[in-house]
Amino acid sequence: MHIPKHLAQAGWDNRPLSFWIESLDTDEFGDRRPSVATIGQILSKAGVTKSTPRTQPRKSRLRFARSYPMELWQIDGLEYGLFDQDATKVMNYQFIDDGTRFDVGIRCFEQLENAQDAMTTLNAKWR
């Protein structure tokens, strides 16, 4: 593998993304270019790169959820393509209870995302 020497001479780091980008120019891997994650695993096993602790703060890795059921609902809008001849697109609005992740209700509309349909979904009587 010639990439580590070339990167060091050019002043680049030995991170997996640098290897992957350099492989685009050198064509070292040919048609079977591995993913950045695979390159990272290979470099780590070979001892070429140092393992570094996560730079992301621990607080940002915590799952966001309410403590009690039915304390807060979350609405998600998802554009969905039907498998009909015209490839019709519809909009699904889904309510999820943030504490339990329970699907409170879902509605589907012909028009794409808009406030009127979101409000209609919000005002629906859910059992």
N, C-alpha and C positions, 0 to 999 in steps of 0.2 A: 504494500500500500504506500503510495508516494505522497498522498495528500498531507500527512502530518508534517513532513519536512517542508513542503511547499507552503503550508499555512504559517509555520514558524518563520520562514524566510520573509514572508509578506507581512508579518506582524499580527496575524490573526490569532484568536484563541483556539483551543482544541475542543470546542464544544460540538455536539452532534449536528446542530444546525449549520455551523460553519463547514463541516465535512460534506453535508448534503448539498449545500449551495456550490461548493467547490467541485463536487462531482458532476454538476450540470455542465461546467466548462471543460473539465478534463475527460469526461465520459469514462472514468475509471471503472464504474460498475456495469457499464454497458446498458442493455435493455432491462436488466433486473436490478434497478436501483432500489435499495431498501428504504424503509421509512426512517424519519428522524429518530423515532423511539427505538427502532431496531439498531440503528447506528450507535445510539447511546448505550444500549445493552452490550454491544460488541466492544466498544471502547472501554466501558467500565470493567468488563471481564478481562480485557487485555492489560488493564492498568494504565491506559494512556491518559485518561481523564481522572480528576479527583472528584469524589462524591462530595457534593455540597449540601448543607441542610436547606430546607425550603426557605425561600426568602419571603414567602407570603406570611403575613401575621396570622397567628393562630385564630384570632377572633374571626377573620374572614372565612375560615374553613368550617366554622360551626354552622349547622343546619338551622335555617330560619324557620321557626314554627311557633305558634302560640301554645301556651301551657294548657289551656282548657278547651274542650270541644265547643263548637259553635261560638267561640269568642270573636273570630274574624273570618270572613269569607274572602276568597280570592277569585276574581273572574279572569278567565283566559279566553282569548279569541284565536281561533285556528282556521285558516283558510284551507279548504279541502277540495280537491278535484275529484269529481265523480267519474266513473268509468263508463260514461255513456258516449254516444257517437259524437256529440258536440264538445266533449270534455268540459262540461259545465262546472263552474266553481261555486261553492257555497261557503257560508261562514258559520262555524260552530262556536257558540258561547257556552263555556262550562264554568259552573261554580264549584269551588272546592273549599271544604272546611279546612282552615289552615292548621288547626290543632290535630285533627285525626286523619287528614288527607282523604276524607270521605267525599265522594262525588255527590254534591247536593242536588245538582240538576244540570241538564244540558239542553240547549235549543239550537235549531238549525234554521238559517235564513238564506234566501236567494241572493240578496244584495251583499256585497262585501262589507267589511267593517265600517260601522257607523253608530252614532250615539243613540239613535232611535231604537234600533234592534237591541242594543246593549241594555237600554232602559226597560224595554219590553221583557227581556230575560230577567232583569233584576226584580221587576214587579210581578212576575209569575208566582202563582201559589204552589210552593213546593211541599210535597208530603213527606 
